[in-house]
Amino acid sequence: MSTLEQTILDLASRGCQGTAKDFTSWAAFQNGSAADASEVERILEACLAAGTVRRHQDIPREYLAQGPLAFAARVEYKVSGEVTTGPIQMVRSCMEAFLRFHGASEETVIDVSIATTEAMENAVKYSDHSPIQVSYWIEKSVFYISITNRLSDVRLEQDIAAGKYTSTTTLMRGMMVMVKLFDEMDIQIREDEKIAVFSAHKSLIPKV
């Protein structure tokens, strides 16, 4: 088995769900070198024929692992800080698989997925594009998540010109979404380290 094939199978076993393009980006990040898109698609199709991956029933262009997955109570990994390499989709799909394995209701999965997508969008948008650390775990029927990214240098005039700070309403709406969907959340800015740490939690026990 080639290194690329092993990487793709490892990604699928961690709950990653995405297109051949997504898996190409994720494999390149994991291996630290460029991955050939046509070779990734060939491997995915071979895995499809072998029954180790399947197509998503509602999104046929996306691949995911076939069969049940298993997760520890805590998961930690890094994703790319470049939005074009699909880090948000990777975290969202892996986290949804993690929550379902641990018995979260579909309503909780959707709520956490929406809120985490907002958090990841902010982490990518305001990062210096270096890898982003993601951790989530279950403790006493509570889901916890932490996202840590290095902050980019603020270049106000250039960023305004590029449209980075023109969506204040959108940013505030995103914060409101996270506050509503998580039980609690917090963002710590460590100025001396140029690091932002997002943390939140949500009970997996349905409210009566």
SULZIWO-V728119 format. One record per helix or strand. SS is the DSSP state (hx for helix, st for strand). FROM is the first residue (numbers start at 1). LEN is the number of residues. If there is no record, write none. Layout:
BEGIN
((SS FROM LEN) (SS FROM LEN))
END
This chain:
BEGIN
((hx 3 11) (st 18 1) (hx 20 12) (hx 37 14) (st 53 3) (st 63 3) (st 74 6) (hx 83 3) (hx 87 15) (hx 106 20) (st 127 1) (st 132 8) (st 142 10) (hx 156 6) (hx 168 14) (st 184 7) (st 195 9))
END
